[in-house]
Amino acid sequence: METTSVSPEKQIAALEQLLRISRQLNSTLEMRPLLNQIVSAARELTDADEASILLMEDEETLRFATATNLEAGTLADMVVPLEGSLAGWVVRNRQTAIVEDAQSDPRHYAIKSLDVTQSLVAVPMIFGEQVIGVLEAITTKARHRFTQHDLETVETLASIAAVAVQNARLFEQSDWVAEVIHEIRTPLTAILSYAELLQRPDITPEMRTQFAAVILQETERVNELATQFLDLARLESGRIHMTLEPLHLEEVLTLSANVVRPMADEQGRKLRVEIAPHLPMTLGDAQRIHQVVLNLLTNAVKYSDAGDTVTLKAWAEDDALIVAVEDTGPGIPPDQISRLFRKFSRLPGSERKATGTGLGLVLARQIVEAHHGKIWVESEVGKGSKFCFSLPIGD
């Protein structure tokens, strides 16, 4: 294996691509598109011809989950035994295998319908103590020497793939704690990687500043996730007690708007406030209602476009106070609206505009419902969205 030094710029590019994959992994539970992206990245980042992921089907068999050169229908019938295969050797030994001449390696298991493998690197996909599969980067056109950087890249991708598989499986059992662990792992991977780069003697002061900024940003993401996870766990278990005191809703809304306004100005959004005069009193926890409004306002700012208008409205209607955050952004497709209040759910493509934990709206719903209110969304593609919640009018 070559040990040729890789420039910091190439390492940064690889890290950024790995981070993009991790963030997209966090935004959906659809495993196949994510695994397809992982094998595509493995091929691209290692200069390989092909890449594939094999998953354990039973104690003695691996089955292809995806590959860059095969259709999904073909994959379903492709099985590789543990005994007599290089992938099986990787699983049994829990070790990475790097082979420069696959045809002369006795562990190589040839599949007739595939191109002849010349060289490959195969990495175990490990989740906890269990090997659940193998990620391979392969050359078919010529023999190839994989570098240490190639090895580290494929090992990181294998770790991401292992989490993707287990995450989907666990969510089928409604075990969302596994997703919390996975969510934390993504920024921790970035922190570790950039901290290691900071120790290199050949980086410039500008790079050092850039790396430190990334570490700070990802640390803040871990802190935000931990806080929201604890809040949600306490809310769902009833351990958070709402302080239901006489609440001047106008004061809470004005404070929330003032907090978000600098962010809106910086990102080129117009923030308007339209609060009906003489709103009746309600009973509520001012801090928690402030948290709900902040979430709705910041979401509207982050996921709208420059030049759009975000409007915070409040009025009395029948026996309730209604608060609405309305934007003139791109809107939400009807078939996606039901996903908004699910744990860790994000709309496809939303990661391009902002990252988040996928817990904010779930927390907002829990808080509103703890106040005996309701929360809902109205949206039309191309015309914007309106997130609303109600609070019962107090005596």
Secondary structure, DSSP 4 states (H G I P E B T S, - for coil): -B-----HHHHHHHHHHHHHHHHHHHT---HHHHHHHHHHHHHHHHT-SEEEEEEEEETTEEEEEEETTS-HHHHTT-EEESTTSHHHHHHHHT--EEES-GGG-TT----TTSPPP-EEEEEEEEETTEEEEEEEEEESSS----BHHHHHHHHHHHHHHHHHHHHHHHHHTT-THHHHHHHHHHHHHHHHHHHHHHT-TT--HHHHHHHHHHHHHHHHHHHHHHHHHHHHHHHHHT-SPP--EEE-HHHHHHHHHHHHHHHHHHTT-EEEEEE-SSPPPEEE-HHHHHHHHHHHHHHHHHHS-TT-EEEEEEEEETTEEEEEEEE-S----GGGGGGTTSTT---TTGGGT----S-HHHHHHHHHHHTT--EEEEEETTTEEEEEEEEEBP-
